[in-house]
């Protein structure tokens, strides 16, 4: 009996998966583990932001997301409450399905590991 894709140990490398531009020239992502590719209910990807990128980020009610900062830093401002945070290497952040915040990337850029549930696929924004 053959094992289902989701029942097998699998490996993935950033350079082996397509690059997805989230914001052309400013933010891109490599979807390393996905439902379509690996049979996984969530996705795991690495997202890279260029220095000094300033953007409003919004959850559209579809995915719960966890971000983990691998490199660089950013300033995050929740406009609704005025709360402000510096997101830096070693920090994790949980985003519910619906959210909105201003994201200002620092001078070194930012690289984050991202887990999304349900899975985001290659090309999904």
Backbone as XML, in Angstrom:
<?xml version="1.0"?>
<chain id="A" units="angstrom">
  <residue number="1" name="UNK">
    <atom name="N" x="0.841" y="-1.179" z="0.000"/>
    <atom name="CA" x="0.000" y="0.000" z="0.000"/>
    <atom name="C" x="0.897" y="1.257" z="0.000"/>
  </residue>
  <residue number="2" name="UNK">
    <atom name="N" x="0.677" y="2.142" z="-0.925"/>
    <atom name="CA" x="1.475" y="3.364" z="-1.042"/>
    <atom name="C" x="1.045" y="4.390" z="0.006"/>
  </residue>
  <residue number="3" name="UNK">
    <atom name="N" x="2.021" y="5.125" z="0.549"/>
    <atom name="CA" x="1.734" y="6.184" z="1.515"/>
    <atom name="C" x="1.188" y="7.404" z="0.777"/>
  </residue>
  <residue number="4" name="UNK">
    <atom name="N" x="0.256" y="8.109" z="1.424"/>
    <atom name="CA" x="-0.238" y="9.367" z="0.879"/>
    <atom name="C" x="0.857" y="10.418" z="1.020"/>
  </residue>
  <residue number="5" name="UNK">
    <atom name="N" x="0.838" y="11.397" z="0.167"/>
    <atom name="CA" x="1.850" y="12.456" z="0.180"/>
    <atom name="C" x="2.002" y="13.072" z="1.570"/>
  </residue>
  <residue number="6" name="UNK">
    <atom name="N" x="0.876" y="13.352" z="2.245"/>
    <atom name="CA" x="0.951" y="13.990" z="3.562"/>
    <atom name="C" x="1.458" y="13.061" z="4.659"/>
  </residue>
  <residue number="7" name="UNK">
    <atom name="N" x="1.637" y="11.781" z="4.350"/>
    <atom name="CA" x="2.139" y="10.813" z="5.326"/>
    <atom name="C" x="3.615" y="10.482" z="5.127"/>
  </residue>
  <residue number="8" name="UNK">
    <atom name="N" x="4.307" y="11.255" z="4.298"/>
    <atom name="CA" x="5.720" y="10.991" z="4.040"/>
    <atom name="C" x="6.567" y="12.178" z="4.474"/>
  </residue>
  <residue number="9" name="UNK">
    <atom name="N" x="7.772" y="11.894" z="4.942"/>
    <atom name="CA" x="8.720" y="12.961" z="5.274"/>
    <atom name="C" x="9.213" y="13.556" z="3.965"/>
  </residue>
  <residue number="10" name="UNK">
    <atom name="N" x="9.228" y="14.907" z="3.902"/>
    <atom name="CA" x="9.626" y="15.601" z="2.675"/>
    <atom name="C" x="10.539" y="16.770" z="3.016"/>
  </residue>
  <residue number="11" name="UNK">
    <atom name="N" x="11.389" y="17.136" z="2.066"/>
    <atom name="CA" x="12.284" y="18.275" z="2.211"/>
    <atom name="C" x="12.031" y="19.258" z="1.086"/>
  </residue>
  <residue number="12" name="UNK">
    <atom name="N" x="12.348" y="20.531" z="1.353"/>
    <atom name="CA" x="12.192" y="21.565" z="0.339"/>
    <atom name="C" x="13.249" y="22.634" z="0.570"/>
  </residue>
  <residue number="13" name="UNK">
    <atom name="N" x="13.760" y="23.178" z="-0.532"/>
    <atom name="CA" x="14.743" y="24.268" z="-0.450"/>
    <atom name="C" x="14.191" y="25.498" z="-1.161"/>
  </residue>
  <residue number="14" name="UNK">
    <atom name="N" x="14.549" y="26.640" z="-0.639"/>
    <atom name="CA" x="14.074" y="27.910" z="-1.188"/>
    <atom name="C" x="14.326" y="28.022" z="-2.688"/>
  </residue>
  <residue number="15" name="UNK">
    <atom name="N" x="15.514" y="27.630" z="-3.133"/>
    <atom name="CA" x="15.852" y="27.782" z="-4.559"/>
    <atom name="C" x="15.140" y="26.771" z="-5.455"/>
  </residue>
  <residue number="16" name="UNK">
    <atom name="N" x="14.462" y="25.781" z="-4.855"/>
    <atom name="CA" x="13.763" y="24.761" z="-5.634"/>
    <atom name="C" x="12.282" y="25.061" z="-5.865"/>
  </residue>
  <residue number="17" name="UNK">
    <atom name="N" x="11.777" y="26.144" z="-5.291"/>
    <atom name="CA" x="10.365" y="26.499" z="-5.468"/>
    <atom name="C" x="10.263" y="27.869" z="-6.145"/>
  </residue>
  <residue number="18" name="UNK">
    <atom name="N" x="9.168" y="28.119" z="-6.843"/>
    <atom name="CA" x="9.029" y="29.418" z="-7.525"/>
    <atom name="C" x="9.012" y="30.587" z="-6.545"/>
  </residue>
  <residue number="19" name="UNK">
    <atom name="N" x="9.502" y="31.713" z="-6.978"/>
    <atom name="CA" x="9.454" y="32.952" z="-6.207"/>
    <atom name="C" x="8.124" y="33.627" z="-6.531"/>
  </residue>
  <residue number="20" name="UNK">
    <atom name="N" x="7.398" y="34.040" z="-5.515"/>
    <atom name="CA" x="6.130" y="34.746" z="-5.687"/>
    <atom name="C" x="6.318" y="36.191" z="-5.242"/>
  </residue>
  <residue number="21" name="UNK">
    <atom name="N" x="6.121" y="37.141" z="-6.156"/>
    <atom name="CA" x="6.172" y="38.555" z="-5.771"/>
    <atom name="C" x="4.854" y="38.919" z="-5.114"/>
  </residue>
  <residue number="22" name="UNK">
    <atom name="N" x="4.897" y="39.391" z="-3.887"/>
    <atom name="CA" x="3.710" y="39.865" z="-3.191"/>
    <atom name="C" x="3.495" y="41.330" z="-3.564"/>
  </residue>
  <residue number="23" name="UNK">
    <atom name="N" x="4.558" y="42.128" z="-3.537"/>
    <atom name="CA" x="4.590" y="43.514" z="-4.021"/>
    <atom name="C" x="5.832" y="43.617" z="-4.904"/>
  </residue>
  <residue number="24" name="UNK">
    <atom name="N" x="5.635" y="43.796" z="-6.185"/>
    <atom name="CA" x="6.723" y="43.790" z="-7.165"/>
    <atom name="C" x="7.873" y="44.709" z="-6.745"/>
  </residue>
  <residue number="25" name="UNK">
    <atom name="N" x="9.078" y="44.136" z="-6.666"/>
    <atom name="CA" x="10.278" y="44.889" z="-6.336"/>
    <atom name="C" x="10.446" y="45.221" z="-4.857"/>
  </residue>
  <residue number="26" name="UNK">
    <atom name="N" x="9.453" y="44.855" z="-4.020"/>
    <atom name="CA" x="9.484" y="45.235" z="-2.600"/>
    <atom name="C" x="9.350" y="44.056" z="-1.635"/>
  </residue>
  <residue number="27" name="UNK">
    <atom name="N" x="8.607" y="43.002" z="-2.039"/>
    <atom name="CA" x="8.345" y="41.874" z="-1.134"/>
    <atom name="C" x="8.126" y="40.617" z="-1.966"/>
  </residue>
  <residue number="28" name="UNK">
    <atom name="N" x="8.887" y="39.553" z="-1.641"/>
    <atom name="CA" x="8.688" y="38.283" z="-2.336"/>
    <atom name="C" x="8.719" y="37.126" z="-1.355"/>
  </residue>
  <residue number="29" name="UNK">
    <atom name="N" x="8.162" y="35.995" z="-1.797"/>
    <atom name="CA" x="8.011" y="34.846" z="-0.923"/>
    <atom name="C" x="8.329" y="33.557" z="-1.663"/>
  </residue>
  <residue number="30" name="UNK">
    <atom name="N" x="8.918" y="32.609" z="-0.946"/>
    <atom name="CA" x="9.112" y="31.245" z="-1.439"/>
    <atom name="C" x="8.214" y="30.339" z="-0.601"/>
  </residue>
  <residue number="31" name="UNK">
    <atom name="N" x="7.191" y="29.740" z="-1.231"/>
    <atom name="CA" x="6.305" y="28.809" z="-0.528"/>
    <atom name="C" x="7.009" y="27.455" z="-0.498"/>
  </residue>
  <residue number="32" name="UNK">
    <atom name="N" x="7.604" y="27.106" z="0.631"/>
    <atom name="CA" x="8.405" y="25.885" z="0.737"/>
    <atom name="C" x="7.559" y="24.632" z="0.925"/>
  </residue>
  <residue number="33" name="UNK">
    <atom name="N" x="6.565" y="24.715" z="1.791"/>
    <atom name="CA" x="5.682" y="23.578" z="2.066"/>
    <atom name="C" x="4.252" y="24.065" z="1.850"/>
  </residue>
  <residue number="34" name="UNK">
    <atom name="N" x="3.482" y="23.355" z="1.017"/>
    <atom name="CA" x="2.101" y="23.751" z="0.729"/>
    <atom name="C" x="1.205" y="22.526" z="0.610"/>
  </residue>
  <residue number="35" name="UNK">
    <atom name="N" x="-0.083" y="22.766" z="0.578"/>
    <atom name="CA" x="-1.059" y="21.688" z="0.407"/>
    <atom name="C" x="-0.864" y="20.999" z="-0.944"/>
  </residue>
  <residue number="36" name="UNK">
    <atom name="N" x="-0.806" y="21.789" z="-2.026"/>
    <atom name="CA" x="-0.677" y="21.200" z="-3.363"/>
    <atom name="C" x="0.660" y="20.499" z="-3.562"/>
  </residue>
  <residue number="37" name="UNK">
    <atom name="N" x="1.706" y="21.063" z="-3.027"/>
    <atom name="CA" x="3.049" y="20.517" z="-3.237"/>
    <atom name="C" x="3.364" y="19.350" z="-2.304"/>
  </residue>
  <residue number="38" name="UNK">
    <atom name="N" x="2.940" y="19.454" z="-1.033"/>
    <atom name="CA" x="3.346" y="18.474" z="-0.026"/>
    <atom name="C" x="2.182" y="17.797" z="0.700"/>
  </residue>
  <residue number="39" name="UNK">
    <atom name="N" x="0.944" y="18.209" z="0.400"/>
    <atom name="CA" x="-0.208" y="17.634" z="1.067"/>
    <atom name="C" x="-0.434" y="18.161" z="2.472"/>
  </residue>
  <residue number="40" name="UNK">
    <atom name="N" x="0.200" y="19.269" z="2.814"/>
    <atom name="CA" x="0.159" y="19.827" z="4.169"/>
    <atom name="C" x="-1.041" y="20.771" z="4.333"/>
  </residue>
  <residue number="41" name="UNK">
    <atom name="N" x="-1.718" y="20.709" z="5.472"/>
    <atom name="CA" x="-2.893" y="21.556" z="5.694"/>
    <atom name="C" x="-2.538" y="23.034" z="5.875"/>
  </residue>
  <residue number="42" name="UNK">
    <atom name="N" x="-1.298" y="23.301" z="6.286"/>
    <atom name="CA" x="-0.817" y="24.679" z="6.415"/>
    <atom name="C" x="0.312" y="24.876" z="5.410"/>
  </residue>
  <residue number="43" name="UNK">
    <atom name="N" x="0.803" y="26.104" z="5.266"/>
    <atom name="CA" x="1.972" y="26.335" z="4.415"/>
    <atom name="C" x="3.065" y="26.977" z="5.250"/>
  </residue>
  <residue number="44" name="UNK">
    <atom name="N" x="4.294" y="26.760" z="4.819"/>
    <atom name="CA" x="5.455" y="27.357" z="5.455"/>
    <atom name="C" x="6.253" y="28.039" z="4.353"/>
  </residue>
  <residue number="45" name="UNK">
    <atom name="N" x="6.538" y="29.306" z="4.534"/>
    <atom name="CA" x="7.320" y="30.002" z="3.524"/>
    <atom name="C" x="8.253" y="31.034" z="4.138"/>
  </residue>
  <residue number="46" name="UNK">
    <atom name="N" x="9.181" y="31.484" z="3.325"/>
    <atom name="CA" x="10.137" y="32.521" z="3.705"/>
    <atom name="C" x="9.790" y="33.759" z="2.878"/>
  </residue>
  <residue number="47" name="UNK">
    <atom name="N" x="9.569" y="34.877" z="3.560"/>
    <atom name="CA" x="9.226" y="36.125" z="2.876"/>
    <atom name="C" x="10.332" y="37.143" z="3.127"/>
  </residue>
  <residue number="48" name="UNK">
    <atom name="N" x="10.734" y="37.821" z="2.061"/>
    <atom name="CA" x="11.811" y="38.808" z="2.108"/>
    <atom name="C" x="11.262" y="40.171" z="1.703"/>
  </residue>
  <residue number="49" name="UNK">
    <atom name="N" x="11.571" y="41.186" z="2.505"/>
    <atom name="CA" x="11.154" y="42.565" z="2.257"/>
    <atom name="C" x="12.393" y="43.418" z="1.991"/>
  </residue>
  <residue number="50" name="UNK">
    <atom name="N" x="12.298" y="44.322" z="1.035"/>
    <atom name="CA" x="13.379" y="45.250" z="0.727"/>
    <atom name="C" x="13.399" y="46.379" z="1.777"/>
  </residue>
  <residue number="51" name="UNK">
    <atom name="N" x="14.576" y="46.981" z="2.003"/>
    <atom name="CA" x="14.696" y="48.072" z="2.983"/>
    <atom name="C" x="13.733" y="49.227" z="2.692"/>
  </residue>
  <residue number="52" name="UNK">
    <atom name="N" x="13.240" y="49.828" z="3.749"/>
    <atom name="CA" x="12.422" y="51.051" z="3.731"/>
    <atom name="C" x="11.071" y="50.886" z="3.039"/>
  </residue>
  <residue number="53" name="UNK">
    <atom name="N" x="10.604" y="49.663" z="2.844"/>
    <atom name="CA" x="9.276" y="49.429" z="2.281"/>
    <atom name="C" x="8.246" y="49.767" z="3.351"/>
  </residue>
  <residue number="54" name="UNK">
    <atom name="N" x="7.240" y="50.560" z="3.001"/>
    <atom name="CA" x="6.204" y="51.021" z="3.925"/>
    <atom name="C" x="4.861" y="50.599" z="3.330"/>
  </residue>
  <residue number="55" name="UNK">
    <atom name="N" x="4.132" y="49.736" z="4.043"/>
    <atom name="CA" x="2.915" y="49.167" z="3.458"/>
    <atom name="C" x="1.864" y="48.903" z="4.540"/>
  </residue>
  <residue number="56" name="UNK">
    <atom name="N" x="0.594" y="49.013" z="4.177"/>
    <atom name="CA" x="-0.495" y="48.585" z="5.056"/>
    <atom name="C" x="-0.716" y="47.099" z="4.796"/>
  </residue>
  <residue number="57" name="UNK">
    <atom name="N" x="-0.786" y="46.316" z="5.862"/>
    <atom name="CA" x="-0.971" y="44.868" z="5.761"/>
    <atom name="C" x="-2.341" y="44.536" z="6.340"/>
  </residue>
  <residue number="58" name="UNK">
    <atom name="N" x="-3.130" y="43.753" z="5.600"/>
    <atom name="CA" x="-4.478" y="43.417" z="6.045"/>
    <atom name="C" x="-4.758" y="41.935" z="5.873"/>
  </residue>
  <residue number="59" name="UNK">
    <atom name="N" x="-5.384" y="41.338" z="6.888"/>
    <atom name="CA" x="-5.883" y="39.978" z="6.784"/>
    <atom name="C" x="-7.273" y="40.018" z="6.197"/>
  </residue>
  <residue number="60" name="UNK">
    <atom name="N" x="-7.536" y="39.158" z="5.248"/>
    <atom name="CA" x="-8.806" y="39.187" z="4.531"/>
    <atom name="C" x="-9.794" y="38.135" z="5.039"/>
  </residue>
  <residue number="61" name="UNK">
    <atom name="N" x="-9.584" y="37.647" z="6.274"/>
    <atom name="CA" x="-10.516" y="36.707" z="6.861"/>
    <atom name="C" x="-10.335" y="35.269" z="6.416"/>
  </residue>
  <residue number="62" name="UNK">
    <atom name="N" x="-9.171" y="34.952" z="5.800"/>
    <atom name="CA" x="-8.967" y="33.603" z="5.266"/>
    <atom name="C" x="-7.930" y="32.789" z="6.035"/>
  </residue>
  <residue number="63" name="UNK">
    <atom name="N" x="-6.817" y="33.403" z="6.406"/>
    <atom name="CA" x="-5.694" y="32.664" z="6.984"/>
    <atom name="C" x="-5.341" y="33.160" z="8.374"/>
  </residue>
  <residue number="64" name="UNK">
    <atom name="N" x="-4.982" y="32.234" z="9.266"/>
    <atom name="CA" x="-4.273" y="32.574" z="10.482"/>
    <atom name="C" x="-2.796" y="32.462" z="10.120"/>
  </residue>
  <residue number="65" name="UNK">
    <atom name="N" x="-1.982" y="33.376" z="10.630"/>
    <atom name="CA" x="-0.583" y="33.434" z="10.218"/>
    <atom name="C" x="0.311" y="33.635" z="11.433"/>
  </residue>
  <residue number="66" name="UNK">
    <atom name="N" x="1.458" y="32.965" z="11.422"/>
    <atom name="CA" x="2.503" y="33.223" z="12.412"/>
    <atom name="C" x="3.741" y="33.669" z="11.646"/>
  </residue>
  <residue number="67" name="UNK">
    <atom name="N" x="4.328" y="34.788" z="12.077"/>
    <atom name="CA" x="5.567" y="35.312" z="11.497"/>
    <atom name="C" x="6.689" y="35.128" z="12.510"/>
  </residue>
  <residue number="68" name="UNK">
    <atom name="N" x="7.868" y="34.766" z="12.027"/>
    <atom name="CA" x="9.051" y="34.671" z="12.889"/>
    <atom name="C" x="10.186" y="35.412" z="12.195"/>
  </residue>
  <residue number="69" name="UNK">
    <atom name="N" x="10.746" y="36.408" z="12.849"/>
    <atom name="CA" x="11.784" y="37.239" z="12.248"/>
    <atom name="C" x="13.130" y="36.521" z="12.253"/>
  </residue>
  <residue number="70" name="UNK">
    <atom name="N" x="13.683" y="36.326" z="11.062"/>
    <atom name="CA" x="14.981" y="35.677" z="10.900"/>
    <atom name="C" x="16.122" y="36.681" z="10.760"/>
  </residue>
  <residue number="71" name="UNK">
    <atom name="N" x="15.835" y="37.831" z="10.133"/>
    <atom name="CA" x="16.880" y="38.818" z="9.849"/>
    <atom name="C" x="16.239" y="40.192" z="9.694"/>
  </residue>
  <residue number="72" name="UNK">
    <atom name="N" x="16.952" y="41.219" z="10.125"/>
    <atom name="CA" x="16.489" y="42.592" z="9.958"/>
    <atom name="C" x="15.477" y="42.972" z="11.028"/>
  </residue>
  <residue number="73" name="UNK">
    <atom name="N" x="14.704" y="44.026" z="10.738"/>
    <atom name="CA" x="13.701" y="44.506" z="11.670"/>
    <atom name="C" x="12.670" y="45.344" z="10.934"/>
  </residue>
  <residue number="74" name="UNK">
    <atom name="N" x="11.551" y="45.577" z="11.585"/>
    <atom name="CA" x="10.521" y="46.457" z="11.048"/>
    <atom name="C" x="9.773" y="47.124" z="12.189"/>
  </residue>
  <residue number="75" name="UNK">
    <atom name="N" x="9.093" y="48.202" z="11.846"/>
    <atom name="CA" x="8.226" y="48.907" z="12.784"/>
    <atom name="C" x="6.796" y="48.566" z="12.396"/>
  </residue>
  <residue number="76" name="UNK">
    <atom name="N" x="5.993" y="48.185" z="13.375"/>
    <atom name="CA" x="4.606" y="47.813" z="13.115"/>
    <atom name="C" x="3.703" y="48.712" z="13.938"/>
  </residue>
  <residue number="77" name="UNK">
    <atom name="N" x="2.706" y="49.306" z="13.290"/>
    <atom name="CA" x="1.805" y="50.228" z="13.970"/>
    <atom name="C" x="0.370" y="49.762" z="13.721"/>
  </residue>
  <residue number="78" name="UNK">
    <atom name="N" x="-0.343" y="49.458" z="14.805"/>
    <atom name="CA" x="-1.761" y="49.113" z="14.692"/>
    <atom name="C" x="-2.520" y="50.428" z="14.751"/>
  </residue>
  <residue number="79" name="UNK">
    <atom name="N" x="-3.013" y="50.887" z="13.605"/>
    <atom name="CA" x="-3.650" y="52.198" z="13.525"/>
    <atom name="C" x="-4.849" y="52.326" z="14.453"/>
  </residue>
  <residue number="80" name="UNK">
    <atom name="N" x="-5.626" y="51.278" z="14.589"/>
    <atom name="CA" x="-6.850" y="51.305" z="15.394"/>
    <atom name="C" x="-6.569" y="51.651" z="16.857"/>
  </residue>
  <residue number="81" name="UNK">
    <atom name="N" x="-5.447" y="51.142" z="17.385"/>
    <atom name="CA" x="-5.139" y="51.353" z="18.808"/>
    <atom name="C" x="-3.950" y="52.273" z="19.048"/>
  </residue>
  <residue number="82" name="UNK">
    <atom name="N" x="-3.149" y="52.507" z="17.998"/>
    <atom name="CA" x="-1.942" y="53.306" z="18.156"/>
    <atom name="C" x="-0.770" y="52.507" z="18.694"/>
  </residue>
  <residue number="83" name="UNK">
    <atom name="N" x="-0.993" y="51.216" z="19.004"/>
    <atom name="CA" x="0.094" y="50.376" z="19.508"/>
    <atom name="C" x="1.194" y="50.268" z="18.464"/>
  </residue>
  <residue number="84" name="UNK">
    <atom name="N" x="2.431" y="50.358" z="18.939"/>
    <atom name="CA" x="3.585" y="50.303" z="18.044"/>
    <atom name="C" x="4.604" y="49.307" z="18.590"/>
  </residue>
  <residue number="85" name="UNK">
    <atom name="N" x="5.171" y="48.516" z="17.688"/>
    <atom name="CA" x="6.172" y="47.522" z="18.071"/>
    <atom name="C" x="7.332" y="47.553" z="17.100"/>
  </residue>
  <residue number="86" name="UNK">
    <atom name="N" x="8.501" y="47.206" z="17.600"/>
    <atom name="CA" x="9.650" y="46.920" z="16.744"/>
    <atom name="C" x="9.736" y="45.402" z="16.670"/>
  </residue>
  <residue number="87" name="UNK">
    <atom name="N" x="9.674" y="44.874" z="15.465"/>
    <atom name="CA" x="9.712" y="43.435" z="15.206"/>
    <atom name="C" x="11.133" y="43.116" z="14.753"/>
  </residue>
  <residue number="88" name="UNK">
    <atom name="N" x="11.858" y="42.304" z="15.552"/>
    <atom name="CA" x="13.278" y="42.077" z="15.277"/>
    <atom name="C" x="13.614" y="40.595" z="15.375"/>
  </residue>
  <residue number="89" name="UNK">
    <atom name="N" x="14.831" y="40.262" z="15.000"/>
    <atom name="CA" x="15.293" y="38.879" z="14.991"/>
    <atom name="C" x="14.951" y="38.167" z="16.298"/>
  </residue>
  <residue number="90" name="UNK">
    <atom name="N" x="14.333" y="36.987" z="16.164"/>
    <atom name="CA" x="13.930" y="36.198" z="17.317"/>
    <atom name="C" x="12.501" y="36.422" z="17.759"/>
  </residue>
  <residue number="91" name="UNK">
    <atom name="N" x="11.831" y="37.463" z="17.241"/>
    <atom name="CA" x="10.433" y="37.738" z="17.602"/>
    <atom name="C" x="9.476" y="36.911" z="16.758"/>
  </residue>
  <residue number="92" name="UNK">
    <atom name="N" x="8.375" y="36.473" z="17.385"/>
    <atom name="CA" x="7.280" y="35.812" z="16.689"/>
    <atom name="C" x="6.036" y="36.683" z="16.826"/>
  </residue>
  <residue number="93" name="UNK">
    <atom name="N" x="5.161" y="36.608" z="15.834"/>
    <atom name="CA" x="3.935" y="37.408" z="15.821"/>
    <atom name="C" x="2.800" y="36.549" z="15.293"/>
  </residue>
  <residue number="94" name="UNK">
    <atom name="N" x="1.675" y="36.526" z="16.002"/>
    <atom name="CA" x="0.481" y="35.813" z="15.550"/>
    <atom name="C" x="-0.482" y="36.818" z="14.940"/>
  </residue>
  <residue number="95" name="UNK">
    <atom name="N" x="-1.021" y="36.497" z="13.761"/>
    <atom name="CA" x="-2.017" y="37.332" z="13.112"/>
    <atom name="C" x="-3.312" y="36.534" z="12.971"/>
  </residue>
  <residue number="96" name="UNK">
    <atom name="N" x="-4.426" y="37.044" z="13.533"/>
    <atom name="CA" x="-5.707" y="36.363" z="13.365"/>
    <atom name="C" x="-6.190" y="36.506" z="11.916"/>
  </residue>
  <residue number="97" name="UNK">
    <atom name="N" x="-7.325" y="35.944" z="11.596"/>
    <atom name="CA" x="-7.815" y="35.989" z="10.209"/>
    <atom name="C" x="-8.077" y="37.414" z="9.724"/>
  </residue>
  <residue number="98" name="UNK">
    <atom name="N" x="-8.473" y="38.297" z="10.626"/>
    <atom name="CA" x="-8.745" y="39.690" z="10.246"/>
    <atom name="C" x="-7.847" y="40.604" z="11.074"/>
  </residue>
  <residue number="99" name="UNK">
    <atom name="N" x="-7.070" y="41.440" z="10.395"/>
    <atom name="CA" x="-6.154" y="42.364" z="11.065"/>
    <atom name="C" x="-5.780" y="43.474" z="10.080"/>
  </residue>
  <residue number="100" name="UNK">
    <atom name="N" x="-5.197" y="44.531" z="10.609"/>
    <atom name="CA" x="-4.701" y="45.638" z="9.770"/>
    <atom name="C" x="-3.616" y="46.354" z="10.567"/>
  </residue>
  <residue number="101" name="UNK">
    <atom name="N" x="-2.446" y="46.516" z="9.947"/>
    <atom name="CA" x="-1.383" y="47.291" z="10.588"/>
    <atom name="C" x="-0.456" y="47.869" z="9.520"/>
  </residue>
  <residue number="102" name="UNK">
    <atom name="N" x="0.232" y="48.939" z="9.901"/>
    <atom name="CA" x="1.229" y="49.551" z="9.023"/>
    <atom name="C" x="2.560" y="48.882" z="9.302"/>
  </residue>
  <residue number="103" name="UNK">
    <atom name="N" x="3.251" y="48.497" z="8.241"/>
    <atom name="CA" x="4.510" y="47.752" z="8.346"/>
    <atom name="C" x="5.596" y="48.573" z="7.645"/>
  </residue>
  <residue number="104" name="UNK">
    <atom name="N" x="6.583" y="49.028" z="8.415"/>
    <atom name="CA" x="7.664" y="49.860" z="7.883"/>
    <atom name="C" x="8.965" y="49.086" z="8.065"/>
  </residue>
  <residue number="105" name="UNK">
    <atom name="N" x="9.572" y="48.694" z="6.960"/>
    <atom name="CA" x="10.773" y="47.858" z="6.995"/>
    <atom name="C" x="12.005" y="48.727" z="7.254"/>
  </residue>
  <residue number="106" name="UNK">
    <atom name="N" x="12.905" y="48.236" z="8.101"/>
    <atom name="CA" x="14.130" y="48.959" z="8.452"/>
    <atom name="C" x="15.167" y="48.939" z="7.346"/>
  </residue>
  <residue number="107" name="UNK">
    <atom name="N" x="16.306" y="49.587" z="7.606"/>
    <atom name="CA" x="17.347" y="49.776" z="6.589"/>
    <atom name="C" x="18.049" y="48.492" z="6.168"/>
  </residue>
  <residue number="108" name="UNK">
    <atom name="N" x="17.960" y="47.430" z="6.954"/>
    <atom name="CA" x="18.606" y="46.155" z="6.611"/>
    <atom name="C" x="17.652" y="45.206" z="5.880"/>
  </residue>
  <residue number="109" name="UNK">
    <atom name="N" x="16.428" y="45.657" z="5.605"/>
    <atom name="CA" x="15.434" y="44.763" z="5.037"/>
    <atom name="C" x="14.892" y="43.858" z="6.125"/>
  </residue>
  <residue number="110" name="UNK">
    <atom name="N" x="14.134" y="42.854" z="5.729"/>
    <atom name="CA" x="13.514" y="41.948" z="6.693"/>
    <atom name="C" x="13.312" y="40.594" z="6.029"/>
  </residue>
  <residue number="111" name="UNK">
    <atom name="N" x="13.641" y="39.525" z="6.742"/>
    <atom name="CA" x="13.374" y="38.161" z="6.281"/>
    <atom name="C" x="12.601" y="37.461" z="7.385"/>
  </residue>
  <residue number="112" name="UNK">
    <atom name="N" x="11.419" y="36.918" z="7.040"/>
    <atom name="CA" x="10.588" y="36.246" z="8.030"/>
    <atom name="C" x="10.210" y="34.845" z="7.570"/>
  </residue>
  <residue number="113" name="UNK">
    <atom name="N" x="10.119" y="33.933" z="8.519"/>
    <atom name="CA" x="9.537" y="32.618" z="8.287"/>
    <atom name="C" x="8.049" y="32.763" z="8.578"/>
  </residue>
  <residue number="114" name="UNK">
    <atom name="N" x="7.218" y="32.190" z="7.713"/>
    <atom name="CA" x="5.774" y="32.377" z="7.799"/>
    <atom name="C" x="5.072" y="31.027" z="7.780"/>
  </residue>
  <residue number="115" name="UNK">
    <atom name="N" x="4.151" y="30.832" z="8.700"/>
    <atom name="CA" x="3.285" y="29.659" z="8.689"/>
    <atom name="C" x="1.861" y="30.169" z="8.521"/>
  </residue>
  <residue number="116" name="UNK">
    <atom name="N" x="1.130" y="29.647" z="7.525"/>
    <atom name="CA" x="-0.236" y="30.088" z="7.262"/>
    <atom name="C" x="-1.182" y="28.895" z="7.246"/>
  </residue>
  <residue number="117" name="UNK">
    <atom name="N" x="-2.340" y="29.070" z="7.885"/>
    <atom name="CA" x="-3.362" y="28.032" z="7.912"/>
    <atom name="C" x="-4.700" y="28.654" z="7.537"/>
  </residue>
  <residue number="118" name="UNK">
    <atom name="N" x="-5.369" y="28.190" z="6.469"/>
    <atom name="CA" x="-4.979" y="27.100" z="5.585"/>
    <atom name="C" x="-3.806" y="27.478" z="4.696"/>
  </residue>
  <residue number="119" name="UNK">
    <atom name="N" x="-3.323" y="26.507" z="3.952"/>
    <atom name="CA" x="-2.142" y="26.666" z="3.117"/>
    <atom name="C" x="-2.285" y="27.763" z="2.081"/>
  </residue>
  <residue number="120" name="UNK">
    <atom name="N" x="-1.218" y="28.562" z="1.940"/>
    <atom name="CA" x="-1.093" y="29.488" z="0.810"/>
    <atom name="C" x="-0.235" y="28.816" z="-0.229"/>
  </residue>
  <residue number="121" name="UNK">
    <atom name="N" x="-0.624" y="28.892" z="-1.463"/>
    <atom name="CA" x="0.075" y="28.200" z="-2.549"/>
    <atom name="C" x="0.955" y="29.167" z="-3.328"/>
  </residue>
  <residue number="122" name="UNK">
    <atom name="N" x="1.808" y="28.630" z="-4.183"/>
    <atom name="CA" x="2.641" y="29.451" z="-5.061"/>
    <atom name="C" x="1.746" y="30.396" z="-5.847"/>
  </residue>
  <residue number="123" name="UNK">
    <atom name="N" x="2.084" y="31.662" z="-5.850"/>
    <atom name="CA" x="1.295" y="32.659" z="-6.567"/>
    <atom name="C" x="0.222" y="33.322" z="-5.733"/>
  </residue>
  <residue number="124" name="UNK">
    <atom name="N" x="-0.195" y="32.706" z="-4.614"/>
    <atom name="CA" x="-1.186" y="33.334" z="-3.726"/>
    <atom name="C" x="-0.555" y="34.533" z="-3.053"/>
  </residue>
  <residue number="125" name="UNK">
    <atom name="N" x="-1.322" y="35.599" z="-2.909"/>
    <atom name="CA" x="-0.795" y="36.794" z="-2.253"/>
    <atom name="C" x="-1.144" y="36.808" z="-0.809"/>
  </residue>
</chain>
